[in-house]
Amino acid sequence: MKRTVLVVWTAVLMTLVLSGCWSRKELNELAVSIGLGIDQTENGYLVTTQIVAPRQAASGAGGANGPPALVMATEESTVIEALRKLTTKLPRKIYLSHLSILLIDESIAREGVLDSLDFLFRDHEVRPNFNVVIVRNGTAHDALSILTPLEQMPARDMFDSLNESEKVWAPTAAVRLLDLMKWFNTEGQQAVLTGLKVVGDIEKGMSKDNISVLDSPAKFEYSGIGVMKDDVLLGWLNESDSKAYNYVTGKVKSTVGKVDCPNQKGKFVMELINSRTKIIPGLKAGGPSATVEVSIEANIAEVECKLDLNDRKVLKEVGELAGRKTRELIEHGIKEVQTRYASDIFGFGQKFHHKYPKQWRVWKEDWDRMFSRMEVEVVVNYEIKGRGRIVNPIQKGILE
């Protein structure tokens, strides 16, 4: 009997304690934002949000009733004021916990992103795992307004495209808000952000015509990695230098690269399947130096010339050529950042901070200059693992 009473009282107490959260919001009270854009204006900021349209999303692809996502925008002197002001156009409060992507226009990035991001760093509802991207041409508002053919939610399309591009192509970097928070509070490494361009007719891209034809009149594409110093955008790396950045920071998971065939016309293409990077800091003549060791495993993906890939000497030569091309790419990328921007986006300073803490305290105030003059040796260990379903290129007439 006592045991029964105890169980009953326990159940009552749990009901009281777990009855709910005092600050909870029901789904029908919220406008769920999946994409956010911030543009600089004369009066402050134009804040654009792409929100899920509940009725359309529940019924599938939207159909005749409208698109599954809506775009709303308003202007105010601060970001949070603009978000709150959106309630004058919407019957619901903007809910940011499901953000996929944040777009910032380039003018904000050129002056410094911290002011515009401060609210997002502080807000307890914001999960800092969404991607942050700089719009290189046009506005964040225009980019968020384009309808995309593959995904119902355009912001989700941008998120998936950036993360997939980082995995299989390499000249992009999927940077989250959390990454920025860490970089801004870390000595010895500067931040980067990937750029996005809007290509084509933006007005047509905002209509259903953009998803009803085979070749959409307006598209987005990711283009280049932006070099930051503190929170200010200095400039852009081209495709190969962006790939070099990802090699040095160990972010290359898979990519392809072409190399000239030895002693003949044509090219061969290597598919990287595994990559590991190690940065070894050192001292030389009283100053900093570093060695970047990159170990690569790759398959032969395409051959445009006559190569006997059964010959081990030929296979070794192909591997050496691919390794040399990769080393030159990485060396050029490092040198470009050193001489043009003097901003340590690779994290060399962080390595010195960990290995030589006393020396780092002397160097850190003058690290930009020391980084720009630092000698960096690149070593690439390149191993060919496979040659594909066929070994040698098919010769013309062999099947006749």
HUKA-V530196 format. One record per residue. N is the residue number from 1. RES is the residue in one small letter. PHI is phi in radians with two decimals (none if undefined). PSI is psi in whole degrees, -180 to 180 (* if undefined). BURIAL is + if it has 9 or more other ideal C-beta (glycine too) atoms within 8 Angstrom, else -. Layout:
<<N,RES,PHI,PSI,BURIAL> <N,RES,PHI,PSI,BURIAL>>
This chain:
<<1,m,none,-47,-> <2,k,-1.05,-38,-> <3,r,-1.14,-39,-> <4,t,-1.12,-44,-> <5,v,-1.08,-42,-> <6,l,-1.08,-42,-> <7,v,-1.12,-41,-> <8,v,-1.10,-48,-> <9,w,-1.12,-37,-> <10,t,-1.07,-43,-> <11,a,-1.11,-40,-> <12,v,-1.11,-46,-> <13,l,-1.10,-42,-> <14,m,-1.12,-36,-> <15,t,-1.12,-39,-> <16,l,-1.21,-43,-> <17,v,-1.27,-39,-> <18,l,-1.76,24,-> <19,s,-1.20,-17,-> <20,g,2.57,172,-> <21,c,-1.67,133,-> <22,w,-1.10,-26,-> <23,s,-1.80,12,-> <24,r,-1.20,154,-> <25,k,-2.19,135,-> <26,e,-1.31,154,-> <27,l,-1.04,-36,-> <28,n,-1.32,2,-> <29,e,-1.82,-4,-> <30,l,-2.07,151,+> <31,a,-1.87,107,+> <32,v,-1.38,115,+> <33,s,-1.57,130,+> <34,i,-1.94,-14,+> <35,g,-2.52,141,+> <36,l,-2.32,137,+> <37,g,-2.23,140,+> <38,i,-2.22,118,+> <39,d,-2.02,144,+> <40,q,-1.44,136,+> <41,t,-2.25,174,-> <42,e,-1.11,-30,-> <43,n,-1.74,1,-> <44,g,2.49,-108,+> <45,y,-2.37,140,+> <46,l,-1.72,115,+> <47,v,-1.83,124,+> <48,t,-2.02,136,+> <49,t,-2.20,138,+> <50,q,-1.83,116,+> <51,i,-2.03,154,+> <52,v,-1.27,130,+> <53,a,-1.54,105,+> <54,p,-0.96,-45,-> <55,r,-1.14,-42,-> <56,q,-1.26,-42,+> <57,a,-1.11,-36,+> <58,a,-1.19,-30,-> <59,s,-1.61,0,-> <60,g,2.01,-124,-> <61,a,-1.49,9,-> <62,g,1.73,-46,+> <63,g,1.05,-145,-> <64,a,-1.37,-16,-> <65,n,-1.39,-15,-> <66,g,2.39,173,-> <67,p,-1.28,158,+> <68,p,-1.34,-6,+> <69,a,-2.34,147,+> <70,l,-2.09,150,-> <71,v,-2.05,125,+> <72,m,-2.24,147,+> <73,a,-2.53,150,+> <74,t,-2.69,160,+> <75,e,-2.04,136,+> <76,e,-2.71,175,+> <77,s,-1.33,-22,-> <78,t,-2.29,161,+> <79,v,-1.16,-46,+> <80,i,-1.16,-35,-> <81,e,-1.12,-40,+> <82,a,-1.13,-40,+> <83,l,-1.11,-43,+> <84,r,-1.18,-34,-> <85,k,-1.16,-22,+> <86,l,-1.07,-20,+> <87,t,-1.17,-15,+> <88,t,-1.29,-15,-> <89,k,-1.98,-15,-> <90,l,-2.22,147,+> <91,p,-1.47,10,-> <92,r,-2.37,154,+> <93,k,-1.38,141,-> <94,i,-1.20,128,+> <95,y,-1.95,120,+> <96,l,-1.79,4,+> <97,s,-1.22,-14,-> <98,h,-1.98,25,+> <99,l,-1.05,136,+> <100,s,-1.75,-35,+> <101,i,-2.66,145,+> <102,l,-2.09,126,+> <103,l,-1.87,133,+> <104,i,-2.13,135,+> <105,d,-1.31,158,+> <106,e,-1.15,-30,+> <107,s,-1.12,-37,-> <108,i,-1.14,-46,+> <109,a,-1.08,-34,+> <110,r,-1.20,-25,-> <111,e,-1.72,-19,-> <112,g,2.22,130,+> <113,v,-1.60,-11,+> <114,l,-1.08,-43,-> <115,d,-1.06,-44,-> <116,s,-1.30,-22,+> <117,l,-1.68,-8,+> <118,d,-0.97,-44,+> <119,f,-1.05,-41,+> <120,l,-1.24,-32,+> <121,f,-1.14,-34,+> <122,r,-1.58,-35,-> <123,d,-1.10,127,-> <124,h,-1.27,-18,-> <125,e,-1.44,-18,-> <126,v,-1.44,126,+> <127,r,-1.62,120,-> <128,p,-1.40,36,+> <129,n,-1.87,14,-> <130,f,-1.60,158,+> <131,n,-1.43,146,+> <132,v,-2.01,130,+> <133,v,-2.39,147,+> <134,i,-1.75,129,+> <135,v,-1.45,117,+> <136,r,-1.45,-26,+> <137,n,-2.43,147,-> <138,g,1.32,-155,-> <139,t,-2.18,160,+> <140,a,-1.11,-35,+> <141,h,-1.06,-46,+> <142,d,-1.11,-43,+> <143,a,-1.09,-40,+> <144,l,-1.30,-16,+> <145,s,-1.55,-9,+> <146,i,-1.34,132,+> <147,l,-1.45,136,+> <148,t,-1.98,143,+> <149,p,-1.35,-28,-> <150,l,-1.49,-33,-> <151,e,-2.08,145,-> <152,q,-1.12,-39,+> <153,m,-1.76,108,+> <154,p,-0.97,-39,+> <155,a,-1.09,-36,+> <156,r,-1.20,-35,+> <157,d,-1.06,-43,+> <158,m,-1.11,-42,+> <159,f,-1.09,-50,+> <160,d,-1.12,-41,+> <161,s,-1.11,-42,+> <162,l,-1.15,-44,+> <163,n,-1.20,-37,+> <164,e,-1.23,-38,-> <165,s,-1.09,-42,+> <166,e,-1.08,-35,+> <167,k,-1.28,-41,-> <168,v,-2.00,-9,-> <169,w,-2.07,-43,-> <170,a,1.63,-26,+> <171,p,-1.42,17,+> <172,t,-2.18,162,+> <173,a,-2.35,120,+> <174,a,-1.46,95,+> <175,v,-1.71,125,+> <176,r,-1.63,164,+> <177,l,-1.04,-36,+> <178,l,-1.08,-38,-> <179,d,-1.07,-43,+> <180,l,-1.09,-43,+> <181,m,-1.01,-41,+> <182,k,-1.21,-45,-> <183,w,-1.08,-41,+> <184,f,-1.18,-15,+> <185,n,-2.04,18,-> <186,t,-2.07,134,-> <187,e,-1.45,136,-> <188,g,1.65,8,+> <189,q,-2.66,130,+> <190,q,-1.67,164,+> <191,a,-1.54,162,+> <192,v,-2.36,159,+> <193,l,-2.51,141,+> <194,t,-1.41,147,+> <195,g,-1.71,151,+> <196,l,-2.23,135,+> <197,k,-2.03,145,+> <198,v,-1.74,124,+> <199,v,-2.01,130,-> <200,g,1.86,-160,+> <201,d,-1.51,105,-> <202,i,-1.14,-40,+> <203,e,-1.08,-43,-> <204,k,-1.18,-31,+> <205,g,-1.16,-21,+> <206,m,-1.50,-6,+> <207,s,-1.81,168,-> <208,k,-1.14,-18,-> <209,d,-1.04,-25,-> <210,n,-1.20,-21,+> <211,i,-2.02,7,+> <212,s,-1.89,2,-> <213,v,-2.14,160,-> <214,l,-1.14,-42,-> <215,d,-1.96,101,-> <216,s,-1.07,135,+> <217,p,-1.20,-18,+> <218,a,-2.39,138,+> <219,k,-2.48,166,+> <220,f,-1.96,152,+> <221,e,-2.58,142,-> <222,y,-1.43,138,+> <223,s,-2.57,104,-> <224,g,1.40,157,+> <225,i,-1.86,131,+> <226,g,-1.53,131,+> <227,v,-1.55,127,+> <228,m,-1.89,155,+> <229,k,-2.31,120,+> <230,d,1.02,-117,-> <231,d,-1.99,16,-> <232,v,-1.86,133,+> <233,l,-1.33,124,+> <234,l,-1.61,-38,+> <235,g,3.01,-171,-> <236,w,-2.10,143,+> <237,l,-1.60,144,+> <238,n,-1.31,-177,-> <239,e,-1.07,-47,-> <240,s,-1.22,-39,+> <241,d,-1.22,-31,+> <242,s,-1.15,-40,+> <243,k,-1.14,-39,+> <244,a,-1.05,-41,+> <245,y,-1.00,-46,+> <246,n,-1.20,-32,+> <247,y,-1.10,-50,+> <248,v,-1.12,-38,+> <249,t,-1.52,4,+> <250,g,1.29,27,-> <251,k,-1.78,-2,+> <252,v,-1.36,116,+> <253,k,-1.75,-40,+> <254,s,-2.80,142,+> <255,t,-2.88,178,+> <256,v,-2.28,154,-> <257,g,-2.65,141,+> <258,k,-1.79,149,-> <259,v,-2.41,144,+> <260,d,-1.13,138,-> <261,c,-1.15,146,+> <262,p,-1.23,123,+> <263,n,1.09,23,-> <264,q,-2.83,166,-> <265,k,-1.27,160,-> <266,g,1.81,173,+> <267,k,-2.36,160,+> <268,f,-2.15,151,+> <269,v,-2.05,132,+> <270,m,-1.83,138,+> <271,e,-1.86,111,+> <272,l,-1.28,131,+> <273,i,-2.02,-14,-> <274,n,-2.79,141,-> <275,s,-2.59,136,+> <276,r,-2.34,140,-> <277,t,-2.22,139,+> <278,k,-2.30,126,-> <279,i,-1.78,122,+> <280,i,-1.97,108,+> <281,p,-1.35,151,+> <282,g,-2.67,176,-> <283,l,-2.05,137,-> <284,k,-2.51,120,-> <285,a,0.94,38,-> <286,g,1.41,-2,-> <287,g,-2.09,176,+> <288,p,-1.37,146,+> <289,s,-2.54,168,+> <290,a,-2.69,153,+> <291,t,-2.09,131,+> <292,v,-1.89,113,+> <293,e,-1.79,121,+> <294,v,-2.08,122,+> <295,s,-1.87,125,+> <296,i,-2.21,136,+> <297,e,-2.02,133,+> <298,a,-2.55,159,+> <299,n,-1.96,151,+> <300,i,-1.34,121,+> <301,a,-1.78,-30,-> <302,e,-2.78,141,-> <303,v,-2.34,128,+> <304,e,-1.88,6,-> <305,c,-2.36,172,+> <306,k,-1.49,104,-> <307,l,-2.21,133,+> <308,d,-1.55,91,-> <309,l,-1.36,-1,+> <310,n,-1.41,-17,-> <311,d,-1.47,120,-> <312,r,-1.11,-33,-> <313,k,-1.14,-42,-> <314,v,-1.12,-44,+> <315,l,-1.09,-40,+> <316,k,-1.14,-41,-> <317,e,-1.12,-40,+> <318,v,-1.07,-43,+> <319,g,-1.11,-40,+> <320,e,-1.15,-40,+> <321,l,-1.12,-43,+> <322,a,-1.15,-41,+> <323,g,-1.13,-41,+> <324,r,-1.12,-42,+> <325,k,-1.11,-40,+> <326,t,-1.16,-42,+> <327,r,-1.08,-43,+> <328,e,-1.12,-39,-> <329,l,-1.08,-46,+> <330,i,-1.17,-44,+> <331,e,-1.04,-43,+> <332,h,-1.13,-42,+> <333,g,-1.10,-44,+> <334,i,-1.11,-47,+> <335,k,-1.09,-39,-> <336,e,-1.08,-44,+> <337,v,-1.18,-40,+> <338,q,-1.10,-51,+> <339,t,-1.42,-35,-> <340,r,-1.54,-36,-> <341,y,-2.08,-25,+> <342,a,0.86,43,+> <343,s,-2.23,119,+> <344,d,-1.41,79,+> <345,i,-1.37,-13,+> <346,f,-1.45,-21,+> <347,g,1.52,23,+> <348,f,-1.05,-42,+> <349,g,-1.05,-36,+> <350,q,-1.11,-38,+> <351,k,-1.14,-42,+> <352,f,-1.16,-37,+> <353,h,-1.02,-42,+> <354,h,-1.33,-39,-> <355,k,-1.52,-36,-> <356,y,-2.22,68,+> <357,p,-1.04,-38,-> <358,k,-1.17,-44,-> <359,q,-1.16,-36,+> <360,w,-1.08,-38,+> <361,r,-1.08,-28,-> <362,v,-1.39,-37,-> <363,w,-1.47,-29,+> <364,k,-1.06,-33,+> <365,e,-1.24,-21,-> <366,d,-2.07,26,-> <367,w,-1.18,-36,+> <368,d,-0.97,-46,+> <369,r,-1.19,-42,-> <370,m,-1.19,-38,+> <371,f,-1.09,-41,+> <372,s,-1.14,-23,+> <373,r,-1.86,-2,-> <374,m,-1.21,139,+> <375,e,-1.43,127,-> <376,v,-2.17,123,+> <377,e,-1.73,135,-> <378,v,-1.96,126,+> <379,v,-2.10,124,+> <380,v,-2.04,122,+> <381,n,-1.79,111,+> <382,y,-1.99,124,+> <383,e,-2.18,128,+> <384,i,-1.55,123,+> <385,k,-1.74,-30,-> <386,g,-2.63,161,-> <387,r,-2.10,7,+> <388,g,1.61,-177,-> <389,r,-1.18,-33,-> <390,i,-1.90,152,-> <391,v,-1.54,-62,-> <392,n,-1.72,155,+> <393,p,-1.04,143,+> <394,i,-1.23,128,-> <395,q,-1.54,146,-> <396,k,-1.06,130,-> <397,g,1.61,-7,-> <398,i,-1.19,-27,-> <399,l,-1.69,1,-> <400,e,-1.41,*,->>
